[in-house]
Amino acid sequence: MSTKGCLIVFEGIEGSGKTVVSKNLQKYLLTKEYKVLWTREPTTSRIGVLIEEILERKTEVAEEAIPLLFAADRADHTKYVIIPAINKGRIVVSDRYIHSSLAYQKSGMEKAFRRKWLEEINRYSIKPDLIIFLDIVPEEGLRRIGKWPRIQDDKFFEDVEIQKRIRDAYYDVLNLNKPLTSLFKREHFTNSLLSKLKALSATGGGVVVCIDASLPQEDVQDTTNKVVQRFLKSKEIQKQKKELEPKDFLSIFFQKFPSASR
């Protein structure tokens, strides 16, 4: 079994349900006795707060500065939050990571930034072990906005045509144009579970699973939970060892030395 944890990242266009599904996954994994840390990007650091203000149009900066701010926020997040948690055996569940930058900043902004440059400024990020892409058509995703709870999600790209370009960019960077490829060990999934998936692929050594986010939310969540549980099993990620409380130590002591209780 692995003594280290892993990084699971959720990606998708606006309204795909990343925040809700990822937070519910955290709750599910905790019930299965895994050590889990849920996090998101932009973060709540000073850099992340500045990014939020820019996305909400409360602060203006040169468009060229935005990818650099995201990269700085991610580098700080990776070094001080993600890597330490993984080294302690935690499963880190992140709402967005590097592929958001590769998709949004390559195809969602007025100035199209080159992928090679975006990868270079994000060189301090790490490769996710599992990427879950919640796929939905932009029209449906934008209709959902306002119906599902959103946690400080950006409002900078809420346009159908922009979202179409971003979705296409995701398909490119996540290698999703080949449905159900053989790059993943499909024996880890049942046929009924495979029917809920739109694609399986690999990128940069990590596994990518594309889930049809147009399904009812319960189905999306159930599929996500099953995919992740099977993935963790295949990686032999350890569950959390239950820590004994003081009363448990006393109970064990008196079981071994019953005369001490008299």
TAMOBEL-V719456 format. One record per backbone hydrogen bond with DSSP energy under -0.5 kcal/mol. CO is the residue of the C=O (numbers start at 1). NH is the residue of the N-H. E is the energy in kcal/mol with one decimal. If there is no record, write none. Layout:
co & nh & e
CO & NH & E
CO & NH & E
This chain:
co & nh & e
2 & 238 & -1.2
6 & 8 & -0.5
6 & 92 & -3.0
7 & 129 & -1.8
7 & 130 & -1.8
8 & 94 & -2.8
9 & 132 & -3.2
10 & 96 & -1.7
11 & 134 & -2.4
13 & 16 & -1.6
17 & 21 & -2.5
18 & 22 & -2.7
19 & 23 & -2.2
20 & 24 & -2.2
21 & 25 & -1.9
22 & 26 & -1.9
23 & 27 & -1.7
24 & 28 & -2.2
25 & 29 & -2.9
26 & 30 & -2.0
27 & 31 & -1.5
28 & 32 & -0.8
29 & 34 & -2.2
30 & 33 & -1.6
33 & 240 & -5.3
34 & 36 & -0.6
35 & 91 & -3.4
37 & 93 & -3.0
39 & 95 & -2.4
45 & 49 & -2.8
46 & 50 & -1.7
47 & 51 & -2.1
48 & 52 & -2.4
49 & 53 & -2.1
50 & 54 & -1.9
51 & 55 & -2.8
52 & 56 & -2.1
53 & 58 & -3.3
53 & 59 & -1.4
54 & 57 & -1.4
62 & 65 & -2.0
62 & 66 & -0.7
63 & 66 & -0.9
63 & 67 & -0.6
64 & 68 & -0.6
65 & 69 & -2.1
66 & 70 & -2.3
67 & 71 & -2.3
68 & 72 & -2.3
69 & 73 & -2.7
70 & 74 & -2.4
71 & 75 & -2.4
72 & 76 & -2.2
73 & 77 & -2.4
74 & 78 & -2.9
75 & 79 & -2.2
76 & 80 & -2.4
77 & 81 & -1.8
77 & 82 & -2.2
78 & 83 & -2.6
81 & 85 & -1.6
82 & 86 & -2.4
83 & 87 & -2.5
84 & 88 & -1.0
85 & 90 & -2.5
86 & 5 & -2.7
86 & 89 & -1.9
90 & 6 & -1.0
90 & 92 & -0.7
91 & 37 & -2.7
91 & 93 & -0.6
92 & 8 & -3.3
92 & 94 & -0.6
93 & 39 & -2.7
94 & 10 & -2.8
94 & 96 & -1.2
95 & 41 & -2.1
97 & 100 & -1.5
97 & 101 & -0.8
98 & 101 & -0.5
98 & 102 & -1.9
99 & 103 & -1.8
100 & 104 & -3.0
101 & 105 & -1.8
103 & 107 & -1.9
104 & 108 & -2.7
105 & 113 & -1.8
110 & 112 & -0.6
111 & 113 & -0.6
114 & 118 & -2.2
115 & 119 & -2.7
116 & 120 & -1.8
117 & 121 & -2.4
118 & 122 & -0.9
120 & 123 & -1.4
122 & 125 & -2.0
129 & 207 & -2.1
130 & 9 & -2.9
130 & 132 & -0.5
131 & 133 & -0.7
131 & 209 & -2.9
132 & 11 & -2.5
132 & 134 & -0.7
133 & 135 & -0.9
133 & 211 & -2.4
135 & 213 & -2.4
137 & 140 & -0.5
137 & 141 & -2.3
138 & 142 & -2.8
139 & 143 & -1.3
140 & 144 & -1.5
141 & 145 & -0.9
144 & 147 & -3.0
144 & 148 & -1.2
148 & 146 & -0.6
150 & 152 & -0.9
157 & 159 & -2.2
159 & 163 & -2.7
160 & 164 & -2.2
161 & 165 & -1.8
162 & 166 & -2.4
163 & 167 & -2.7
164 & 168 & -2.2
165 & 169 & -2.2
166 & 170 & -2.5
167 & 171 & -2.2
168 & 172 & -1.6
169 & 173 & -2.8
170 & 174 & -2.6
171 & 176 & -2.4
171 & 177 & -0.6
172 & 175 & -1.0
177 & 179 & -0.6
178 & 181 & -0.8
181 & 184 & -0.6
184 & 186 & -1.4
185 & 188 & -1.8
186 & 189 & -2.1
190 & 194 & -2.5
191 & 195 & -1.5
193 & 196 & -1.5
194 & 197 & -1.3
196 & 212 & -1.5
199 & 210 & -2.8
200 & 181 & -1.6
201 & 208 & -2.8
203 & 206 & -2.0
206 & 203 & -1.9
207 & 131 & -3.1
208 & 201 & -2.4
209 & 133 & -2.5
209 & 211 & -0.6
210 & 198 & -3.2
210 & 199 & -1.2
211 & 135 & -2.6
211 & 213 & -1.0
212 & 215 & -1.2
216 & 219 & -0.7
216 & 220 & -2.2
217 & 221 & -2.6
218 & 222 & -2.5
219 & 223 & -2.7
220 & 224 & -2.4
221 & 225 & -2.8
222 & 226 & -2.2
223 & 227 & -2.6
224 & 228 & -2.6
225 & 229 & -2.4
226 & 230 & -2.3
227 & 231 & -2.2
228 & 232 & -2.9
229 & 233 & -1.9
230 & 234 & -2.2
231 & 235 & -1.7
232 & 236 & -0.6
232 & 237 & -2.2
233 & 236 & -0.7
236 & 2 & -2.5
245 & 248 & -1.2
245 & 249 & -1.5
246 & 250 & -1.9
247 & 251 & -2.0
248 & 252 & -2.3
249 & 253 & -2.4
250 & 254 & -2.6
251 & 255 & -1.5
252 & 256 & -1.7
253 & 257 & -2.4
257 & 260 & -1.8
258 & 261 & -1.4
259 & 262 & -1.3
